[in-house]
Structure formats: C-alpha cells, structure tokens
C-alpha cells in the first residue's frame, strides 16, 4: 500500500466523540441552500434526521479529503488543493466550513482524537509503573512518527483560531486518564495519590515538547532510544517516592528547608 494511502487510512472515519472542540457544531446543523434541501414547512423529524446524518457524513468525507491534501501538498496546503482532492468546488467546501480556519480546526480535532485513541489504551493496558511511563511515551511518539507531515501541519497551524484550545483540551484528556491510573497505582502501594495529577500533566507536557523537537528536527534519534531516555528521566524522579514513603512528612521531607537569601 502506498505510504500516503496507508497514512490516510489511519485517519479516515475517525469519530470525534470526546468533545475536544465545539466550534463548527452549529454549521453541521445548518443546511446548505441546494435543491436537495427539504422544505422546512413540510419536512418531518425523520426526514430532517436523515438530512443531518447525510450532512455529517459529507462533512467527514471533506475532512478526510483535507487530510489527504495535507499529505500530498504539505503544511502550506490551501482550500483550492483540498477542493481538488475532494472532487468538489470551493463553494461546496464553504457550505460545510465557514472558512479555512474552521476546516483546519476540524482536521486538527481528528488528528488529536487519533492520538488520544492510541495513548489512552496504552495507559490502561500496562501494570508495572515503569512500563506505564514507557507505554505512554511510546504510544504518543508512535502516532507522530507515523504521521510526521500531519504533525508538522498541526504545528504550522498552532496559532490558528481554536487550535490552542484544541491542543489544551486533548492534553487534558490524556493527562486526566494518566492521573487516574497513576493515582490508583500510588494508592495500591499505600502512598499518597495527591501528586498523581501534577505528575500526569508534567509528563504529558514534557513528551509533547520533546515530540515537537524530535519531529521538527527530522527524528535525530530512534523512537526506541528517545522513549528509553524519557522513561529513564521520568522514572528516576518517580521512583524517589518509594524512598520517601517511610519518612515522616513524605515528599516534603525530602525537599528540605527552603533556601535562605535566594
């Protein structure tokens, strides 16, 4: 299978069900002015439901076409190229997306959902603490390694309207799941689960930042090596919790008194 087709297959038909972003929902429900549009006065609920289902399906197809256009033309792809790949005119695109920014946001939401769908099962599948860290890191790096052009597109569009909100919400989704699992592991070993949430957010933020560096610099080391480096860094910090478990005051004792005159 050609590389572009294989990459597109990964992103085709991915439902967005976790509400990462909301912009565009109103436009899904807004019917375009075409000869196929049902008469509002005489249409019943079932006919309207069929119309809305058709519209959502058509919108998903156009998002898939946008993904294919990005893979074909790179991060500077424009609406004319998307329309050509979709086999429609630009006015048809604008019936479903009010502007280019809304289409790019929909593409970003689909990519973010693929990342979430890869990382969350990896988090849930492993039991040992170090393996949990490694699985989380490897799952994230695996997705962006498989789709470097799409990842570069997201970075290229990072300042577009709605994109910062998208990135923040997708990170929160992964962080919340990771915090739940870390908290359960800490409680199972008789430790305070309080650090689980900041650790989870810290891990996700670090891996995202390093992933940006890794992809944008042409993957200067293997994914396996990077996963091992990051896992070692994180695990050496987390393993210190066990050393503090029997100390009065726990982690705060290890931190020592505040420095004077700094």
NULOSE-786186 format. One record per residue: x, y, z of N, C-alpha, C in turn. Coordinates in steps of 0.05 Angstrom, whole numbers, plus 5000, padded with zeros to 4 digits. Example, Ala and Ser with C-alpha at 12.3 -4.5 7.8 and 13.67 -1.06 7.14 Angstrom:
BEGIN
 n_px n_py n_pz ca_px ca_py ca_pz c_px c_py c_pz
 5264 4886 5156  5246  4910  5156 5264 4934 5156
 5257 4955 5142  5273  4979  5143 5258 5001 5157
END
This chain:
BEGIN
 n_px n_py n_pz ca_px ca_py ca_pz c_px c_py c_pz
 5017 4976 5000  5000  5000  5000 5018 5025 5000
 5013 5044 4982  5029  5069  4981 5028 5083 5008
 5050 5097 5015  5052  5110  5042 5029 5129 5047
 5022 5146 5027  5001  5165  5031 4974 5151 5037
 4969 5130 5022  4944  5115  5026 4943 5103 5054
 4966 5092 5063  4967  5080  5089 4963 5101 5111
 4975 5124 5108  4971  5145  5128 4942 5155 5128
 4930 5158 5104  4903  5168  5103 4884 5148 5116
 4889 5122 5112  4872  5101  5123 4870 5104 5154
 4892 5112 5166  4893  5114  5195 4873 5136 5205
 4869 5156 5188  4853  5179  5197 4825 5180 5184
 4819 5161 5167  4793  5161  5154 4772 5149 5173
 4749 5163 5176  4727  5152  5191 4732 5152 5221
 4750 5169 5231  4755  5171  5260 4733 5188 5272
 4715 5177 5288  4695  5194  5300 4706 5211 5322
 4697 5236 5324  4705  5253  5346 4683 5253 5367
 4688 5239 5388  4666  5234  5408 4671 5246 5435
 4695 5256 5440  4702  5265  5467 4699 5296 5470
 4688 5309 5450  4682  5338  5452 4707 5354 5456
 4728 5348 5440  4753  5363  5443 4749 5392 5437
 4735 5398 5415  4728  5425  5409 4699 5426 5400
 4687 5449 5404  4659  5453  5397 4654 5470 5372
 4672 5488 5364  4666  5505  5341 4659 5488 5317
 4639 5497 5302  4631  5483  5278 4606 5466 5282
 4598 5461 5307  4574  5445  5311 4550 5458 5299
 4548 5484 5302  4525  5498  5290 4524 5496 5260
 4548 5495 5248  4549  5493  5219 4542 5465 5209
 4547 5445 5227  4538  5418  5219 4508 5417 5216
 4494 5432 5234  4465  5432  5234 4453 5451 5213
 4469 5469 5203  4459  5489  5183 4458 5476 5156
 4435 5476 5144  4432  5462  5118 4439 5481 5096
 4455 5472 5076  4462  5489  5054 4439 5494 5035
 4440 5515 5020  4419  5521  5001 4424 5506 4976
 4412 5483 4974  4414  5466  4950 4386 5456 4942
 4384 5445 4919  4358  5435  4910 4350 5410 4926
 4370 5398 4940  4363  5374  4956 4353 5381 4983
 4354 5406 4991  4346  5414  5018 4316 5410 5022
 4308 5397 5044  4280  5392  5048 4265 5418 5054
 4240 5419 5047  4223  5442  5053 4218 5443 5083
 4226 5465 5096  4225  5466  5126 4196 5463 5135
 4177 5474 5120  4149  5474  5129 4137 5446 5128
 4146 5430 5109  4133  5404  5105 4150 5380 5113
 4174 5384 5123  4191  5362  5130 4185 5352 5158
 4187 5326 5162  4183  5315  5189 4210 5309 5202
 4209 5300 5227  4234  5296  5242 4252 5275 5229
 4240 5254 5218  4256  5233  5207 4271 5242 5182
 4257 5258 5166  4269  5269  5142 4292 5288 5149
 4288 5304 5169  4309  5323  5178 4332 5307 5190
 4327 5286 5205  4348  5270  5216 4365 5257 5194
 4352 5247 5173  4366  5235  5151 4384 5256 5137
 4373 5281 5135  4388  5302  5122 4413 5309 5139
 4409 5311 5165  4432  5318  5182 4453 5296 5182
 4444 5271 5182  4463  5248  5181 4479 5250 5155
 4465 5255 5133  4479  5258  5107 4499 5281 5108
 4491 5303 5120  4509  5326  5121 4534 5320 5138
 4530 5307 5160  4553  5299  5177 4572 5280 5162
 4560 5261 5148  4576  5242  5133 4592 5257 5111
 4579 5276 5097  4592  5291  5076 4614 5308 5088
 4609 5319 5111  4630  5336  5125 4654 5319 5132
 4649 5294 5142  4671  5276  5149 4688 5269 5124
 4674 5265 5101  4688  5259  5076 4706 5283 5068
 4696 5307 5072  4712  5330  5065 4736 5334 5084
 4733 5327 5109  4756  5327  5128 4777 5307 5119
 4767 5283 5110  4786  5263  5100 4801 5273 5076
 4787 5287 5059  4799  5298  5035 4820 5319 5043
 4815 5335 5063  4834  5354  5073 4859 5340 5084
 4855 5318 5098  4878  5303  5108 4895 5293 5084
 4881 5282 5064  4896  5272  5040 4910 5295 5026
 4898 5319 5025  4911  5341  5012 4936 5350 5028
 4935 5349 5054  4958  5356  5071 4981 5336 5065
 4974 5311 5064  4995  5290  5058 5007 5294 5031
 4991 5303 5012  5000  5306  4984 5016 5332 4980
 5006 5354 4992  5017  5380  4986 5033 5393 5009
 5033 5381 5032  5048  5392  5055 5032 5412 5071
 5045 5423 5092  5031  5440  5111 5020 5466 5100
 5030 5475 5077  5020  5500  5065 4997 5496 5046
 4983 5473 5048  4961  5467  5030 4940 5488 5032
 4926 5493 5010  4905  5514  5010 4878 5501 5003
 4857 5517 5005  4830  5507  5000 4825 5497 4971
 4839 5510 4952  4837  5501  4925 4847 5472 4922
 4869 5466 4935  4880  5439  4933 4863 5419 4948
 4851 5427 4970  4833  5410  4985 4808 5404 4967
 4797 5424 4955  4774  5420  4937 4781 5402 4914
 4805 5404 4903  4812  5387  4881 4814 5358 4890
 4826 5353 4913  4828  5326  4923 4800 5315 4929
 4782 5332 4939  4755  5323  4946 4738 5320 4921
 4746 5332 4899  4730  5330  4875 4706 5348 4875
 4708 5370 4890  4686  5390  4891 4697 5418 4885
 4678 5437 4884  4687  5464  4880 4691 5477 4908
 4706 5499 4908  4710  5513  4934 4684 5522 4947
 4664 5532 4932  4639  5539  4945 4626 5516 4960
 4630 5491 4950  4619  5468  4965 4633 5466 4992
 4659 5469 4993  4673  5468  5018 4662 5489 5037
 4656 5513 5027  4647  5534  5045 4618 5531 5054
 4604 5512 5042  4578  5505  5053 4581 5490 5080
 4603 5476 5082  4607  5459  5106 4626 5471 5126
 4643 5489 5117  4663  5502  5134 4662 5532 5128
 4658 5548 5147  4654  5577  5142 4679 5590 5130
 4703 5579 5138  4728  5589  5127 4749 5568 5130
 4773 5574 5121  4795  5555  5122 4802 5547 5151
 4801 5567 5169  4808  5562  5197 4790 5540 5209
 4764 5541 5202  4746  5521  5213 4752 5493 5202
 4759 5491 5176  4767  5465  5165 4793 5455 5178
 4812 5473 5182  4837  5464  5194 4832 5455 5223
 4814 5468 5237  4807  5460  5264 4794 5432 5264
 4777 5427 5245  4765  5400  5243 4786 5379 5238
 4805 5385 5220  4827  5367  5215 4843 5362 5241
 4849 5384 5255  4864  5382  5280 4850 5365 5300
 4823 5368 5302  4808  5352  5321 4810 5322 5314
 4809 5316 5288  4811  5287  5281 4838 5276 5288
 4859 5291 5283  4886  5282  5289 4889 5279 5319
 4879 5298 5335  4881  5296  5364 4866 5272 5374
 4843 5265 5361  4828  5241  5370 4844 5216 5365
 4859 5215 5343  4875  5192  5337 4897 5189 5358
 4909 5211 5366  4929  5210  5388 4917 5199 5414
 4894 5210 5421  4880  5201  5446 4874 5171 5444
 4863 5163 5421  4855  5135  5418 4879 5116 5419
 4903 5126 5413  4927  5109  5415 4939 5109 5443
 4939 5133 5456  4952  5135  5482 4936 5124 5505
 4910 5129 5506  4894  5121  5529 4893 5090 5532
 4889 5074 5511  4891  5045  5515 4918 5036 5524
 4939 5049 5515  4966  5042  5524 4969 5046 5554
 4958 5068 5563  4959  5074  5592 4944 5053 5608
 4921 5045 5598  4905  5026  5613 4915 4997 5612
 4932 4991 5593  4940  4963  5587 4962 4952 5605
 4979 4970 5616  5003  4961  5630 4999 4963 5660
 5014 4947 5674  5011  4946  5704 5035 4957 5718
 5060 4950 5710  5084  4959  5724 5087 4989 5719
 5096 5003 5740  5098  5032  5739 5117 5042 5717
 5141 5030 5715  5159  5040  5695 5149 5034 5667
 5136 5011 5664  5124  5004  5638 5101 5024 5631
 5087 5033 5651  5066  5053  5646 5077 5078 5634
 5100 5088 5645  5112  5112  5634 5122 5107 5606
 5135 5084 5602  5146  5078  5575 5123 5075 5554
 5102 5062 5562  5079  5057  5543 5066 5084 5536
 5063 5102 5555  5051  5128  5549 5069 5143 5529
 5094 5144 5535  5113  5159  5517 5114 5146 5490
 5117 5120 5488  5120  5106  5463 5095 5109 5446
 5071 5107 5458  5046  5109  5443 5044 5137 5430
 5051 5158 5444  5050  5185  5433 5070 5188 5410
 5095 5180 5416  5115  5183  5395 5109 5166 5371
 5096 5143 5375  5089  5125  5353 5069 5138 5334
 5049 5153 5345  5030  5166  5327 5043 5188 5311
 5059 5205 5324  5070  5227  5309 5092 5218 5290
 5105 5196 5296  5125  5185  5278 5111 5174 5253
 5088 5162 5257  5074  5150  5234 5062 5172 5216
 5057 5196 5227  5044  5217  5212 5060 5243 5214
 5085 5244 5207  5101  5268  5211 5091 5292 5196
 5080 5288 5172  5070  5311  5156 5046 5323 5169
 5028 5306 5179  5004  5317  5193 5012 5331 5219
 5031 5320 5232  5040  5333  5257 5053 5360 5251
 5069 5361 5230  5081  5387  5223 5059 5407 5215
 5038 5397 5202  5015  5414  5195 5003 5426 5220
 4999 5410 5241  4987  5420  5266 5005 5441 5278
 5031 5436 5279  5049  5456  5290 5048 5482 5273
 5047 5478 5246  5046  5501  5228 5021 5518 5233
 4999 5505 5242  4974  5519  5246 4968 5524 5276
 4989 5523 5292  4985  5524  5321 4973 5550 5331
 4976 5572 5315  4965  5598  5323 4938 5603 5310
 4928 5584 5295  4902  5589  5281 4880 5589 5302
 4858 5603 5296  4836  5605  5316 4826 5578 5325
 4824 5574 5350  4814  5548  5361 4836 5528 5366
 4859 5529 5353  4879  5509  5356 4891 5507 5384
 4898 5530 5397  4908  5528  5425 4888 5514 5443
 4862 5520 5439  4841  5507  5455 4841 5477 5450
 4844 5469 5425  4844  5441  5417 4868 5427 5430
 4892 5438 5428  4915  5426  5440 4912 5423 5470
 4902 5444 5483  4899  5443  5512 4879 5422 5520
 4856 5420 5506  4836  5400  5514 4845 5372 5508
 4859 5367 5486  4869  5340  5481 4890 5332 5502
 4907 5351 5510  4927  5345  5531 4913 5339 5557
 4891 5354 5563  4876  5349  5588 4864 5321 5588
 4854 5313 5565  4841  5286  5563 4861 5264 5570
 4885 5266 5558  4905  5246  5563 4915 5248 5592
 4920 5272 5601  4930  5277  5628 4911 5266 5649
 4885 5271 5645  4866  5261  5665 4866 5231 5667
 4868 5218 5644  4868  5188  5645 4894 5178 5658
 4916 5191 5651  4942  5183  5663 4942 5188 5693
 4930 5211 5702  4929  5217  5730 4912 5196 5745
 4891 5187 5733  4874  5167  5746 4890 5141 5750
 4905 5133 5730  4920  5108  5732 4943 5111 5752
 4957 5133 5751  4979  5138  5770 4968 5139 5798
 4946 5153 5802  4934  5154  5829 4927 5127 5840
 4915 5110 5822  4908  5082  5831 4934 5067 5839
 4955 5070 5823  4980  5055  5829 4992 5065 5856
 4991 5091 5861  5001  5101  5886 4985 5091 5910
 4959 5091 5907  4942  5082  5929 4947 5052 5934
 4951 5037 5912  4955  5008  5915 4980 5002 5931
 5000 5020 5930  5025  5016  5945 5025 5030 5971
 5002 5041 5979  4999  5054  6005 5010 5082 6006
 5014 5095 5982  5025  5122  5981 5003 5142 5976
 5009 5167 5982  4991  5189  5977 4987 5193 5947
 4962 5194 5938  4956  5198  5910 4956 5227 5901
 4961 5245 5920  4960  5274  5914 4977 5283 5890
 5001 5272 5887  5018  5281  5865 5010 5271 5837
 4990 5253 5836  4984  5240  5810 4977 5260 5788
 4961 5280 5795  4952  5299  5774 4975 5316 5764
 4990 5329 5782  5013  5345  5771 5033 5328 5756
 5038 5304 5766  5057  5287  5751 5047 5281 5723
 5021 5274 5721  5009  5268  5695 5011 5291 5676
 5004 5315 5685  5005  5338  5668 5034 5344 5660
 5052 5341 5680  5081  5345  5674 5091 5326 5653
 5084 5301 5656  5093  5281  5637 5083 5287 5608
 5057 5292 5606  5045  5298  5580 5058 5323 5568
 5061 5344 5584  5073  5368  5573 5102 5363 5564
 5117 5348 5579  5145  5343  5571 5146 5327 5545
 5130 5306 5543  5130  5289  5520 5121 5305 5495
 5101 5322 5498  5093  5339  5475 5115 5357 5466
 5129 5369 5485  5150  5388  5478 5174 5373 5465
 5181 5350 5476  5203  5335  5464 5195 5324 5437
 5169 5316 5435  5159  5306  5409 5161 5327 5387
 5154 5352 5394  5158  5374  5375 5186 5376 5365
 5205 5376 5385  5234  5377  5377 5241 5354 5360
 5232 5330 5366  5240  5306  5352 5231 5306 5323
 5206 5313 5319  5195  5313  5292 5206 5336 5276
 5206 5360 5287  5215  5383  5272 5245 5383 5266
 5260 5367 5280  5289  5364  5274 5295 5338 5259
 5274 5326 5247  5278  5303  5229 5285 5278 5244
 5274 5274 5268  5278  5250  5284 5308 5242 5286
 5324 5259 5300  5353  5254  5302 5361 5229 5317
 5342 5216 5330  5348  5191  5343 5324 5173 5340
 5327 5147 5345  5305  5128  5341 5284 5133 5362
 5260 5125 5355  5237  5126  5374 5243 5110 5399
 5255 5086 5395  5261  5069  5418 5280 5082 5437
 5301 5095 5426  5321  5109  5443 5309 5132 5457
 5293 5148 5444  5280  5171  5456 5261 5162 5478
 5245 5141 5473  5227  5131  5493 5243 5122 5518
 5265 5109 5514  5281  5100  5537 5294 5123 5552
 5303 5143 5538  5315  5167  5551 5294 5181 5568
 5271 5186 5557  5250  5200  5572 5239 5183 5595
 5236 5157 5590  5227  5140  5612 5246 5139 5635
 5272 5138 5629  5292  5138  5650 5291 5164 5666
 5289 5187 5651  5287  5213  5665 5263 5214 5683
 5240 5206 5674  5216  5208  5690 5216 5188 5712
 5224 5163 5706  5223  5142  5726 5242 5147 5749
 5265 5158 5743  5284  5163  5765 5272 5183 5784
 5256 5202 5774  5242  5220  5792 5220 5207 5807
 5203 5192 5794  5180  5180  5807 5189 5158 5827
 5211 5144 5821  5219  5123  5839 5228 5134 5866
 5234 5160 5867  5242  5172  5892 5219 5172 5912
 5194 5170 5902  5171  5169  5920 5173 5145 5939
 5182 5123 5929  5185  5099  5946 5205 5104 5968
 5227 5118 5962  5247  5123  5982 5236 5141 6004
 5216 5158 5997  5205  5177  6016 5181 5165 6032
 5172 5141 6024  5148  5131  6035 5149 5127 6065
 5172 5120 6076  5174  5115  6105 5183 5139 6121
 5187 5162 6108  5197  5185  6122 5173 5202 6132
 5175 5212 6156  5154  5230  6167 5151 5254 6148
 5127 5259 6139  5123  5282  6121 5126 5275 6092
 5135 5251 6085  5137  5242  6058 5154 5259 6040
 5144 5267 6017  5160  5281  5998 5169 5308 6008
 5153 5321 6025  5161  5347  6035 5187 5346 6051
 5191 5323 6064  5216  5319  6080 5240 5318 6061
 5237 5305 6039  5260  5302  6020 5267 5329 6009
 5248 5347 6006  5253  5373  5994 5271 5390 6012
 5271 5386 6038  5288  5401  6057 5277 5428 6062
 5290 5443 6080  5280  5470  6087 5285 5489 6064
 5269 5510 6062  5274  5530  6040 5300 5544 6042
 5313 5549 6020  5339  5563  6020 5335 5592 6029
 5355 5602 6044  5354  5629  6054 5371 5647 6036
 5360 5671 6030  5375  5690  6015 5376 5685 5986
 5357 5669 5975  5356  5664  5946 5331 5676 5934
END
